[in-house]
């Protein structure tokens, strides 16, 4: 296997990497700009802020639940590169809607602006629904088997570095600048998407089922009866539910508990992103290209420990004087600021170490003409779990449970993920069909 970073020099990988990087950057630039505007300029109630963030998260996840089956069918029955071009063209239109929302929300028509922004959030979820299966399923088609784990790790690392830059930039520019920026990035992504090499259908023709409920049920039932895939998908679903809860509670927690500005909120979200990117690279190095769940249980248990430690740290934080917020320089000057960021980074690193091998597992233990549908089935289950998680967060928040206490719920979910990952590792040892899966 060549060094994973060497894949970035290859014509069959670099355009895909660039396209998904720009898409993730743009998605998070817009969403973070919207969330920060709502948290710091519209609402002034921690419960309402968490509820709005939960609603936006559920709205962006709903398309995965409804349309992942169709997305998987299309990706396995058509040229994946052609679908990428169509999706990236649609992104330009979506960002026109989102940019209009960002601009209008700062006028007397604030409600209309918020509606446009939430509409763009839903459409961005739809965009990701159709692009998501492709960015993983295309890898076994373009790369040698020994390079798939490295390619998956780079895609994951690139995604989270894009999330990092998108969320940080959103905290430092005005909504007007964000509106212009998302349109420019969408145009660049359209161009890079056209450079992805062809990836034609491999298997027999597929008759598309346009009924989203029937096709989703059939897709999931056709995948989850395989024990190893069942365990992998459930493990990933718990991880993304954990991620959804953290994303929902962090902006209100940063504002109301740590009493810091929106720039610090972006730094926090960005720290999560860069940590997962680091974890993606670390686990690829530890496994040396082998696809295994060997380290997954320990990784997610460590993640739970760091989540508990983070909760304890924020409980002892000294808030800013009443009516004030720490800016980023004042935050960094606080005695425990470095420790808070290091623990947050540790949460993300261990999370990346947990989830990346599981995605590689999904794309290498099934036939190549079924990879997109397998990833799509994973997306359906993931999105369902995230929607449920967002609903639970909303209900718990309205009942008065604080963000600090919700972190203990996250830690408990880490233990469930570890149990599932351990079962997956044992199942893999007892007869995984992938020759390099045994760990």
C-alpha positions, 0 to 999 in steps of 0.5 A, a space after each residue: 500500500 502506498 502512503 495514504 497521503 500519496 493518494 492526493 497526487 493521483 488523478 483518480 482520487 484528488 478531484 473526489 477529495 477536493 469536491 467532498 472537501 469543498 462541499 463539507 466546508 460550504 455546508 458547515 460555513 452556512 449552517 454555522 453562520 445560521 446557528 450562531 446568528 440564531 444563538 447570539 442575535 435572535 434567541 436569548 433563552 438556553 432552552 429555546 437555543 438548544 431546541 432550535 439547534 435540535 430542530 435544524 439538526 433534525 431537518 438536515 437529517 430528515 432527507 437521509 431518512 427519506 431518500 438514502 435508499 433512492 440515492 444508493 440505488 442511483 449510485 449503484 445503477 448509474 455512473 457515480 461521477 455523473 451523479 456528482 456533477 448533477 449534485 454539485 450543480 444543484 448545490 449552487 441553487 441551494 446556496 442561492 436560497 441559503 444566501 438569500 436567507 442570511 441576508 433577509 434575516 437581518 432585515 425587518 423580514 426576519 421570519 422569512 429569512 429564518 424560513 429560507 435558511 431552514 429550507 436551505 438546511 433541508 436541501 443541503 441535507 438532500 444534497 448530502 444524501 445523494 453525495 454521501 454514498 458515492 464518496 465512499 462507494 466510489 473508492 473501491 472502484 477507483 483504488 486498489 483494495 490495499 488503498 481503500 482504508 487510506 482513502 477512507 481515512 483521507 476522506 474522513 480527515 478531509 471532511 472534518 478539516 473542512 468542517 473545521 475551516 467552515 465553522 471557524 470562518 463562520 464565526 469570524 465573518 459577517 452573515 453578508 460575507 458568508 452569503 457571498 462565500 457559500 456561492 463562490 465555494 459552490 461554484 468551485 465545487 461544481 468545477 472540481 466535481 467535473 474532474 472526477 473520473 468516470 465510475 460506471 455501473 458494475 452490476 446488473 441494471 437496477 429497477 428503481 423504487 421511487 417509494 421512499 418508505 418501501 425502498 428504505 425498508 427493503 434497503 435496510 432489511 436487505 442489509 441488516 440481516 447480515 450480522 457483521 453489517 448490522 453491528 457496524 451500522 449500529 455502531 456508526 449510528 450510535 456514534 453519529 447520534 453522539 455527534 448530533 447531541 454534541 453539535 446541538 448542545 455546544 453553542 448554547 453551552 459555550 454561550 451560557 455556561 462558558 460565557 464566551 463569544 461566537 468566535 469561541 463557539 466556532 473554535 470549539 466546533 472546529 476543535 471537534 472537527 480537527 480532532 476527528 481528522 487526527 484520529 482518522 490518520 492515527 487509526 490508519 497508521 495503527 492498523 497499517 491498512 488493515 480493516 479491523 474493529 480491533 481498537 474501536 471499543 477502547 477508542 470509544 470508551 476513552 471518548 466517554 471518559 473524556 466527555 465526563 471529564 469535559 462535563 466536570 471541567 465546565 461545571 467548575 468554570 468561572 463565568 464572565 461578569 453578568 451581561 458580558 461574554 469572553 472574547 477569544 483572547 479573554 477565553 484563552 487567558 482563563 486558567 483552564 481554557 487550555 485544558 478544556 480545549 485539550 479534553 475537547 480535542 481528545 474527545 474528537 481524536 478518539 471518536 475519529 479512531 472509532 468510526 473510520 475503520 467501520 466505514 472502511 468495513 462497510 465498503 469492503 465486505 460487500 460486492 462492489 456493485 452493492 457498496 453504495 446501497 450498503 452505505 445508503 442503508 447505513 445512512 438511513 439508520 444513522 439519520 433515524 438515530 440522529 433524528 431520535 437523538 435530536 428529539 430526545 435532546 429537545 424534550 430533555 432540554 425543555 424539561 430543564 436538563 442542562 447541557 452539562 448533564 446531557 454530557 453524561 448521557 453522551 458518555 453512557 452512549 459511548 459505552 453502548 457503542 463500545 459493546 457493539 464494536 466489541 461484538 463486531 470485532 468478535 464476529 469479524 474474528 470468527 469469519 469475516 469475508 474480507 481477507 484483511 479484516 481479521 484483527 
